[in-house]
C-alpha cells in the first residue's frame, strides 16, 4: 500500500509551493540528497504539488473540504495527542500527502523508506504554514499534534518513528480480559499484530506489542505462521497468520497463549465496537 497521510487544516495555504518545500526539506534533513530532490512542473491550479526524489514521487493534494467529522473522537484515543492540548472541533480543508514508487514492486524496506520520506515532507510542511491543525495517519487511524509530530521527526528521522506510524492499542474486554492490537504496520509492508485474549496486564500487553513491532521493523516479515515468540510464566506465545478480529477482510499476525485457538474473524465491524479498542492505557 502507498505511504500516505493527511494534514487536517483550517484552510489551504497557496504559499506552500514546490521550491519552498524543497528548501525547507533540505534545511530540516541534511541527510537528503539535494541532487535528486527536484520540483516537478506544475500542471495547473487544481493539480497536486509534486516533487521527485530519485525514482520516488512525492505528491501533496490540497482539498478545500473537511476529511472527517469526528476529529475530537479520533484525538481522544490517540496517544500522540496530549490531554492538555485542545482539539479543534472542525476543520475546513485537508491535504493528502503521498509517497509512491510508480511501476515498482516494493518490499517492507521500500515501505519503511517511503514512510521516512513521507514524514520528512509532513514535518517540513508544518514548518511552512500555520494552517495544519492535525496530522492523520489513516493506516493507524490516529491523529498527532502537528508541533509534536515535527519535533519527533526532527529528533528521530531517518530512524523509524514507530509511535507516529503505528497505533498500539490496549484495552480490556467487557468481561475484563485484556486485549491488544496494532494498526499501521500494514503501511510498512508488515502484518499488524492482534492479541484477542491476553493473560498479561495492560502494561505487559503493550510492551509485547511494541517489542514485536520493533522486531518486525528491524528484521522484516520473518515471523511465520505457527512460530513461537517466547513464553510467559504459564504458556508459550504462538503466532498465527489469520483473518483479523478487528478489521474485516484483513490478514494479521494473531498471538495466542498456550493451547488457545486463534479467535474467529469479524463478519462486520460496527464503528462503536472498533473504537472500544482505542482507549489509552
C-alpha positions in Angstrom: 0.0 0.0 0.0 1.2 3.6 -0.6 2.8 5.6 2.1 0.0 8.1 2.8 -1.1 10.6 5.5 -3.4 13.7 5.7 -2.9 17.1 7.1 -6.2 18.5 8.6 -6.2 22.2 8.1 -8.3 25.3 8.9 -7.6 26.5 5.3 -5.4 25.7 2.4 -2.2 27.8 2.1 -1.2 28.6 -1.5 2.1 29.9 -0.2 3.3 26.3 0.3 4.8 25.6 -3.1 7.4 23.2 -4.5 10.5 25.4 -4.3 9.8 26.5 -0.6 9.1 22.9 0.4 12.3 21.7 -1.3 14.3 24.4 0.5 12.7 23.5 3.9 13.3 19.8 3.4 17.0 20.2 2.8 17.3 22.6 5.7 15.5 20.2 8.1 17.0 17.0 6.9 20.7 17.2 5.7 20.8 13.5 5.0 18.6 14.1 1.9 20.5 14.1 -1.4 19.8 17.5 -2.9 20.9 16.4 -6.4 17.9 14.0 -6.7 15.3 16.1 -5.0 13.5 18.1 -7.7 10.3 20.1 -8.1 8.1 18.8 -10.9 6.5 21.2 -13.3 3.0 22.5 -12.3 0.2 21.0 -14.4 -2.5 23.6 -13.4 -4.1 25.2 -10.4 -6.0 22.1 -9.4 -3.1 19.6 -9.9 -1.3 18.3 -6.9 2.1 19.7 -5.9 4.7 17.1 -6.8 8.3 16.6 -6.2 10.6 13.7 -7.2 13.3 12.1 -5.0 15.1 9.9 -7.5 12.5 7.4 -8.7 10.1 8.2 -5.9 7.3 10.6 -6.3 6.0 13.0 -3.6 2.5 14.4 -4.0 0.5 16.9 -2.0 -3.1 17.3 -3.0 -5.0 20.1 -1.2 -8.8 19.8 -0.9 -10.9 22.7 0.4 -13.2 20.5 2.5 -13.1 18.6 5.7 -11.8 15.0 5.6 -13.6 13.8 8.8 -16.3 15.0 11.1 -15.0 13.1 14.2 -11.6 14.7 14.8 -12.3 15.1 18.5 -13.1 11.4 18.9 -10.1 10.3 17.0 -7.8 12.6 19.1 -9.4 11.2 22.3 -8.0 7.8 21.5 -4.6 9.0 20.1 -1.5 8.6 22.2 0.3 11.4 20.5 -2.4 14.0 21.1 -1.7 15.3 24.7 -4.7 15.5 27.0 -3.6 19.1 27.8 -3.9 20.2 24.1 -7.4 21.3 23.0 -8.8 19.5 20.0 -10.2 21.7 17.2 -13.9 20.9 16.7 -13.9 21.3 13.0 -11.5 21.8 10.0 -12.3 23.3 6.6 -9.6 21.7 4.4 -7.1 18.9 4.2 -4.1 17.9 2.2 -3.4 14.3 1.2 0.4 13.6 1.3 1.6 10.6 -0.6 4.9 8.9 -1.4 4.9 6.5 -4.4 7.2 4.4 -6.4 5.4 4.2 -9.8 5.8 1.0 -11.6 7.9 -0.7 -8.9 7.3 -3.8 -6.8 8.0 -2.7 -3.2 9.0 -4.6 -0.1 9.0 -3.7 3.5 12.4 -1.9 3.2 11.0 0.3 0.5 7.8 0.9 2.5 9.8 2.0 5.6 12.0 4.3 3.5 8.8 5.8 1.9 7.3 6.4 5.4 10.6 8.1 6.4 10.4 10.4 3.3 6.6 11.0 3.9 7.3 12.0 7.5 10.0 14.4 6.4 7.7 16.1 3.9 5.0 16.4 6.6 7.4 17.9 9.1 8.7 20.4 6.7 5.2 21.4 5.5 4.2 22.0 9.1 7.2 24.4 9.3 6.0 26.4 6.3 2.4 27.1 7.3 0.3 27.7 10.4 -2.8 26.1 8.8 -2.2 22.5 9.9 -4.2 21.5 13.0 -3.7 17.8 13.0 -1.6 15.1 11.3 -3.7 12.0 10.4 -2.3 8.5 9.6 -5.2 6.6 8.2 -3.5 3.2 8.4 -3.1 3.8 12.2 -6.4 5.7 12.5 -4.9 8.3 14.8 -4.1 11.9 14.8 -0.9 13.7 16.1 -0.5 17.2 17.3 1.5 19.0 14.5 4.1 20.5 16.7 4.7 17.2 18.4 5.0 15.4 15.1 7.6 17.8 13.8 9.6 17.5 17.0 9.5 13.7 16.7 10.5 13.8 13.1 13.5 16.2 13.6 14.7 14.2 16.6 14.2 10.7 15.2 14.4 10.5 11.4 15.8 8.8 9.4 15.2 6.1 12.1 11.6 4.8 12.1 9.0 6.8 14.1 7.0 3.8 15.5 4.6 5.8 17.7 3.6 8.1 14.8 3.2 5.4 12.2 1.7 2.6 14.3 -1.1 2.8 16.9 -0.5 0.4 19.8 -4.0 -0.2 21.3 -4.6 -2.0 24.6 -7.9 -2.3 26.4 -9.9 -4.9 28.4 -13.0 -6.5 27.0 -16.3 -6.1 28.8 -15.5 -9.4 30.7 -12.2 -7.9 31.9 -9.9 -10.0 29.7 -7.0 -7.9 28.3 -6.7 -7.4 24.5 -4.3 -5.5 22.3 -3.7 -4.8 18.6 -1.6 -2.6 16.3 -2.8 -0.6 13.4 -0.4 0.8 10.8 2.2 -1.9 10.3 0.5 -2.8 7.0 1.6 0.6 5.6 5.2 -0.6 6.3 4.7 -3.8 4.4 4.2 -5.9 7.6 1.3 -7.7 9.2 -0.4 -6.0 12.1 -0.4 -7.8 15.4 -3.5 -8.8 17.4 -3.8 -10.3 20.9 -7.6 -11.0 21.3 -7.1 -12.6 24.7 -4.1 -12.0 26.9 -3.3 -13.3 30.4 -0.9 -10.4 30.9 -1.5 -6.9 32.3 -2.2 -3.9 30.2 1.4 -2.7 30.6 2.8 -6.2 29.7 0.4 -6.5 26.7 1.5 -3.0 25.5 5.2 -3.9 25.9 4.7 -7.2 23.9 3.0 -5.3 21.0 5.7 -2.7 21.0 8.6 -5.1 21.2 7.3 -7.3 18.3 6.5 -4.3 16.2 10.1 -3.0 16.7 11.5 -6.5 15.8 9.4 -6.6 12.6 10.6 -3.1 11.7 14.2 -4.2 12.1 14.0 -7.6 10.6 11.1 -7.7 8.2 8.2 -10.2 7.9 10.3 -13.1 9.3 7.7 -14.5 11.8 6.0 -17.4 10.2 2.6 -18.9 10.8 3.0 -21.2 13.9 6.2 -19.7 15.1 6.6 -19.4 18.9 7.6 -16.0 20.3 8.9 -16.9 23.7 6.6 -17.6 26.7 5.0 -16.2 29.8 5.4 -17.9 33.1 2.4 -20.1 32.2 2.4 -20.6 28.4 4.1 -20.3 25.1 3.2 -17.5 22.8 2.3 -18.6 19.3 1.9 -16.5 16.1 -0.9 -17.3 13.6 -1.4 -15.7 10.2 -5.2 -15.4 10.2 -8.1 -13.0 9.4 -8.4 -10.1 11.8 -10.8 -10.0 14.6 -10.8 -6.1 14.5 -10.9 -5.2 10.8 -12.9 -7.3 8.4 -11.0 -8.7 5.4 -7.5 -8.0 6.7 -4.9 -10.7 7.5 -2.9 -10.2 10.6 -0.5 -12.0 12.9 -2.6 -13.1 15.9 -0.9 -14.2 19.1 -2.3 -16.9 21.3 -1.1 -18.2 24.6 -0.6 -21.9 25.4 -3.1 -24.2 23.6 -5.6 -21.5 22.8 -7.0 -21.5 19.3 -7.0 -18.3 17.1 -10.1 -16.2 17.6 -12.7 -16.1 14.9 -12.6 -13.2 12.4 -15.3 -10.5 12.4 -18.1 -10.7 10.0 -18.8 -7.0 10.2 -17.2 -4.2 12.2 -19.6 -1.5 13.6 -17.7 1.7 14.4 -18.6 1.8 18.1 -17.1 -1.7 18.7 -14.0 -0.8 16.8 -13.5 2.4 18.8 -13.8 0.4 22.0 -10.3 -0.9 21.5 -8.7 2.5 21.3 -8.7 3.5 25.0 -5.4 4.7 26.4 -3.6 2.6 29.0 
